[in-house]
Amino acid sequence: MFVLCLPYFFQNLRFDFVTNLNIDHITSINSKNLHINLFACQDVKVTNVNISAPADSPNTDGIHIGSSSNVQILDSVIATGDDCISFSAGSSKINVNGVHCGPGHGMSIGSLGRGNNNNVSFVDIRNCSFVGTDNGVRIKTWAPSKQGTVSHVYVENIRMDRVKNPIVIDQNYCPARRCSPTESSQIQIVDVKMINIWGTSSTPNVVTLKCSETKPCQKIQLRDINLSYKGPDGPAVSACSKVDVITDGKQNPPACTKPVIQVPHNFDVQNE
């Protein structure tokens, strides 16, 4: 087992093709790019890390995971100018528990659809908090895209505090505005559960589920959602397009009351 457990400050830790990795009690401040990058790793445990970068610093993802499996991220604080945690192609069996996120872009699966392996599966996010982030939990795929699947995503016990877009599925992700308006994402999103998510949004866009025209989202469950917005732009809304939604328990706002027109995008481009 490779163990990194040092009381020092680090910038830009990258691990490629590492098995049995334990990262514990480290601090990373103001990295010029990704703070912790895991590629093709297996059996990784990240605990009690503190990651910090200014809210306006581009491409400073806290933890970026690609082509890796059996990864645990536990009891950590991540504040960046990009995704707190990003799950890119080939990620599987990822467990996130007890992570505080903010500022930043939230936790993102994707973006997917531009490479050859566009599959992400068995992502479990529980007991986390998001404060002042641009997004909460987000799945994003390009349109057009190559084929792939996002499946078995479980999100439970999440507190949102002044988050701009708490729950987002965006299958027309195109921050550079170079995508085709007539072609659809070929990523199939199936079996996603959002359970017991509460708190406040800083915009009315509380739940946005914009799925593919040709590969509609299947088995998307919303259970006990209680997200409020108090501001000049009207009541909180839940907007949906091309999605099979299963609802249970409290739904504030009511699920899928409006069609999706546009999903707000973040414009960092290096690690989309």
Order of alpha helices (4+ residues) and beta strands (2+ residues): beta-beta-beta-beta-beta-beta-beta-beta-beta-beta-beta-beta-beta-beta-beta-beta-beta-beta-beta-beta-beta-beta-beta
